């Protein structure tokens, strides 16, 4: 057999089982690689992990809480996507272990300890659940070791001293070609109520329009102050903006308190007057406070976007107000998001020129910085993350080629037994039983 078709002795041990194949009804293994079997538990673990991730994304992105199997992921029915994912992930696990051993790599004692500690903790809290799914402790351990081996293989090729190590100059060029550097200020828009009453909706629309005119006028006022201000000096505009937000929030809070007090006093003389006062003041206070809170949140998120300040250091973070974003790596669907559209606007701007922009959510002031003013420092501070951005696709191609060279035979009996719906139903049954006990 050609070398490409062989599997190492070390892989034989790592993938469990060296005995000859049992009858075709055996579903304890999901595939064979050469003469070795891979536990079905590794396949189920991959299936379950991805299922949990996708269901979480559906909830947070679309508000979906049930009927998960009526959804699609990457254009595929949910159950089909999960089956394909788990099978591919398990094949890649086999290829990773094989290549790792072929290259003579080893996991450190520290890595092994970390994996064992993780398994111990996981089994204390979820061991019974995993076993109910047909996943053994050994299968989880092998899966975690496989993940660590994958990381080590990536570093073997691309990290410092690796076979295809990325130089500092290459990383800086990648930043210059793909990243945008900018700062922003936003003034949130107020949306009209969708109350079923026509008169209430008209009133809400008028109120929202007035609030948005005020927000736009304030944005334009700050934009005028920012004319001729450089990217670096734009921090002074942000500081002034933050002072404005804090002052407005305090003023609105004080007005709301005074209004509530006035409404309470009025209630002693007339129940009807009390009702009107409470309705008017609470509505106004709520709208204004909401608008300021949204603006504050946006400013805060911009400040915390990509730079972390060492809390033990007294030195202020010089990049606290700016964002560094990889626009070049975005696909069309990502560019069509709110953030993608902002980045598209920034990409067409000149540096050091404050520019007005708006979308359905807010009125903005954007200012673009020169990426070359920070590229080398950013590359040094974010080396590992950038390395993954640059080389993940290339590494995936290597991994796919390793899979193709292995002598893999899938046990379809196991695939048909451990379907995503079966895994999901077992999970539901387990937690339902334990929540009711």
Secondary structure, 3 states (H helix, E strand, C coil): CCHHHCCCHHHHHHCCCCCCCCCCCCCCEEEEECCEEEEHHHHHHHHHHHHHHHHHHHHHHHCCCCCHHHCEECCEEHHHHHHHHHHHHHHHHHHHHHHHHHCCCCCCHHHHHHHHHHHHHHHHHHHHHHHHCCCCHHHHHHHHHHHHHHHHHHHHHHCCCCCCCCCHHHHHHHHHHHEEEEEEEEEECCCCCCCCCHHHHHHHHHHHHHHHHHHHHHHHHHHHHHCCCCCCCHHHHHHHHHHHHHHHHHHHHHHHHHHHHHHHHHCCCCHHHHHHHHHHHHHHHHHHHHHHHHHHHHHHHHHCCCCCCCCCCCCCCCCCCEEEEECCCCCHHHHCCHHHHHHHHHHCCCECCCEEEECCCEEEEEEEECHHHCHHHHHHHCHHHHHHHHHHHHHHHHHHHHHHHCCEEECHHHHHHCCHHHHHHHHHHHHHHHHHC
